[in-house]
Amino acid sequence: MTLLPLACKPLDELLGNGLESGIITRIYGEAGSGKTNFCLQAARQCVQSKKKVAYIDTESVSFERIRQICADCDYTDIMHDILFFTPTSFATQEQMIGDATALKGVGLIVVDTITMFYRLNLEEDRDGAIRSFTRQITNLQLTARKKDIWVIITEQVFTNKKGEVKPFTNRDAEHMTKTILRFDRKGIGQREATIIKHRSQPEGKKASFRISSNGLE
């Protein structure tokens, strides 16, 4: 196992000094809670560790935001080693995850978010959507373990009848991911991360962090 420090002290301390390789890290939270910023910062850190990133982007990530997060390093060099995939459907997302897992020299795979097309497909073909999602998660899990790389997936949320904020996917995501974090908005620029599941850190452990022009702090 190798740790990837995020260069965000509160989050690194929360996670026991960084992201674990060999597993899937799953992050869920409402829009604007910091999920994409987390992914971009992890991508920057991975490239700086001399490894490439496969970034499957369903959210139309802002390249200007990447430039801001890379303000203290060479933006061109960082972008050269981040390979972006832009699926247009759940089927192409599954194909692109397969393509990403087959690449050589990749140290991090990001799927941000893994649930956008999943939600749409559930309405049309629930069983087919669940089967495809399970295949995608399984492929990512096996690749993380076999290649000892970092994998991050992000998820949208919904509010259940009890008023609880829950991730949108099924139990497969719960069983196949070893680190689960919930992100919450706590004010302008202020965010809170809570450990839902981790192999070495206690459930319920929290960290407050800030979204600034340079990333997560």
C-alpha positions, 0 to 999 in steps of 0.5 A: 500500500502507498499513500498519496498525500493531498497537500491539505493538512486537515484531510491528510490527517483525517485519512491517516496521511493520505489516500490508500492505494489498492482500494476504491475511495468513494466520496459523496455529497451535495453539489458544491461540497468539494468532491471535484476539487478533491479529485483535481487536487489528488490528480495534481498530487499524483502527477507530481509523484511521476504517475499519470492520471485517467480522469473520467469526467461526466461533470464538464470539469473547469480547466480554469479551475485546474489551472488555479489548483496548479498555480504553484506548479507547471500547469502544462506538465500537469495537464500532459499527464492527465488523460481525460475521458468524457462519456456521453452515456452510461454505456460509454462510461463503462467502456471508458472505465475499461479503457482506463483500467487497461492503460499503462503507467497510470497511478490514479483513476478518477470517475467524477461522478459515477452516478450521473448517467446511472440515475438516468438509466435507472428510469429506463432499465433498472436491472440493466443499469444495476448490472452495468454499475456493478461491472464498473465498480468491480473492474475498478476494484480489481484494477486498484488491487492488481496494479496497486493504484489509487481509485476515486469515485464521486457520487451524487446524493438524495434525501430520504423520507427521514431527511437523511442525505444518502448516496445514490448508488446501491449496496455494491458500492458500499461493499466494494469500497474501503474508504467512504467519505461524506462531504458537507457544506458548512458556509462560504468556502467552508466544508466538512469531511466525515469518515463513513468507512475506513480501514484504519480511521474511526467511523464518524471522524471529521475534518473541517477544510476550506475551498480556496482559489488554490484548492483545498486547504 
